[in-house]
């Protein structure tokens, strides 16, 4: 699945355009490498997202094309997240 779509479907970032901009701006890495919006994401990948000065780190657990809002958080595991990154995601 494309990185920008995964970020939106999992609701780590609420809108795909914002996810696309974050990726294009070099604020998202996959397994430590800066990733473009079309980068492929698979289970086991580690995503790091910079929200301004704040950082969120997530492990991809599953890939699902569509998911209900209540189940979106089951697509990833939070490895590290400061309060501001959590608020941005909320």
HUZI-V713101 format. One record per helix or strand. SS is the DSSP state (A for helix, B for strand). FROM is the first residue (numbers start at 1). LEN is the number of residues. If there is no record, write none. Layout:
ss & from & len
SS & FROM & LEN
SS & FROM & LEN
This chain:
ss & from & len
B & 2 & 1
A & 3 & 7
A & 16 & 9
B & 28 & 3
B & 33 & 2
B & 40 & 1
B & 46 & 6
B & 54 & 7
A & 69 & 7
B & 76 & 6
A & 83 & 7
